[in-house]
Amino acid sequence: MHEDALIPIGKVVGTHGIKGYLKVISYAESLASFAPGKHIALRQEGKPVVTFKIESARPHKRGILLVLEGVASIDAAKAWIGYELCVDKTALPEPERGAYYWHQIIGLEVFTIDDRRLGRVAAIFPTGSNDVYVVDDGNKKLLIPAIDSVVVDIDLTRKTLRVDLPEGLED
């Protein structure tokens, strides 16, 4: 996996038990991203990227318990706490028409329908009904619901996202 093509799909936040299980917070919508037999890269700034084969993954509380080939003890697992779990974006399937991966949205410049710049999408978080875009202009953050009535256009070529803000959202 080439490091420039890696996108994060989760983060190791702890261990579970004594057999090397990793507690993972997933950014992926589906457990399928962690299917047994797939390869996953672990990355932390300033350290080399290491690739592992996934042995198993299962839901656990608000995250996932992940077992990686070669990580078979609590001591081996502790070494990976804080690492991002990444996949090669070239291996991802094309999203459905009108759907986007988070890595495509994060970093886009956000404008209102009357061309006022609001900032860049700094992060995305899911809620029960829709995602929310965190737009940062350097001074403040604005939370924008990712729903059709608000997000009117996404232009990946121009790297822009256009929104029609509901009354009072920007105040």
N, C-alpha and C positions, 0 to 999 in steps of 0.2 A: 504494500500500500504506500503510495506516495503521500508525504505529509501535507502537501498543498491541497490534495483532494479529500482530506479527511474532514468529516463533519461530526460534531458531538451528538450522541444520542442518549447520553446519561452520564452519571458521575458516581464513583465509588464513595460511599459515605460511612462505611463501617464494615464490620465482619459479623458473622453469625455462627455460633457453635465452634467446634474445634477442628472441623474437617476442611477449612479453607473457603467457606461460603462467603461471597462478597455481598454486602447490602448495597443496592444500587437505587438511586433515584433516576427514573427513566424520563427522557424528554420525548421519547417515541410514543405514538398513539397506540401501538400494538406490541404485544409480546413477541410477535413474529420477527421483529428486528433482532431478537436474542435467541433465535432458533438453534438447537443443537446442531453442530457440524459447521456453522458459519464461523468466519474469522472476525475478530474484533481487535481494534488497536487501542492500547492504553497510552494516554498522552498526558504529560505534565510539563509545564514550561521549564525550559532549561535542562530537560532530561531527554534521552533518546526514546523514540516511540517503540513500544514492544507489542507484538501481535500474538494473540492467543486463539486457540480453537475453543468454541463454547461447548461444554459438555451438557449443561442443563441450565434452565432458567424457569423460575416459577414465581407467581405473585406472592408477595409477603407484605402485609399491612398496606402502607401507601407506596411501596416500592417493589423491588424484585430481588430475589435471592439468586445469584449467578454463580455457577461453578465453571471454572476455566481449567482446561487441560494443563497439568503441571503445577497448579496451585492447590495443594492438598493438606495444608495445615493452617492453623490460625496465624502462626508467625509469617508464613508465606503470604497470606491474605492481607495482613496488616501493612505490608510494604506497598500495597496499591491504594490505600485510602487517600482520597484527594485527587486521584487521577480521573481524567475524562475518558469515557468510553466512546470510541469513534468508529465510523464505517466509511468506506470509500464512496463518495457521492456519485461516482460514475456507475456504481453497481445498483443504484436505486432505480426503481421503475419510474417511468414517466408518470407524473401526477395526472389525475383526470382533468378534463377541460374545466378551467375556472378554479382549480385547486392548486395550492402551492406548498412547498416544503418550507419549514420555518427558516432554514438557512437562506432561502431565496428572499424572504421578507425582511429579516434582520439586516439593518444597514441602509434600507431604502430611505430616501428623503421624503418627508411627508408634507403635503400642501393641502390647503383647503380648496374648495371649488372656486373661490375667488382669488386663487394664487398666493395666499399668505403662507409663508414657510413656518411650519410648526416644530421642525427638528428632524431627527432620524429615529427609526425604529431601533431601540436599544435592546429590547427583550420582548418575549412573548410568553404569556402564561395562560394555561387552559382554565376555564371555569366549567361549571356543569353544563352550560348551554352553548357557550362560544368561547373562542380565544379572545384575549385582550392584548393589544399592542401597547407597549410602554414606549412613548415617544419622548426623547430627551433633546432639549435645545441648548444644553450646557448650563442653564440656570434652574430650570424646573422640569419635572416629568409630568406628562399628560397620559392618562389611561384612556385608550380608545377601543371601544368594542369592535371586534372584527365581524361585523354583520353587514349584509348587503345594503341596508338602508344608510349605513354610515360610510363604508368603504366603497367608493364609486368607481375607482379605477386603479389597477396595478399594472405598471409598465416596467417590466424587467429590463428592457433594452435601455430605457432612460433612467432606470433605477429610482423610480418615483412611485409614490402611493398618494392618491387623491382621496380626500374625505369630505363628507358633508356632515359637519358636527351638529349634533342635536343642541337645541337651545340650552344654554347654561353649562355645557360641558367644559368650556374653556375658562370659565370664571374662576 
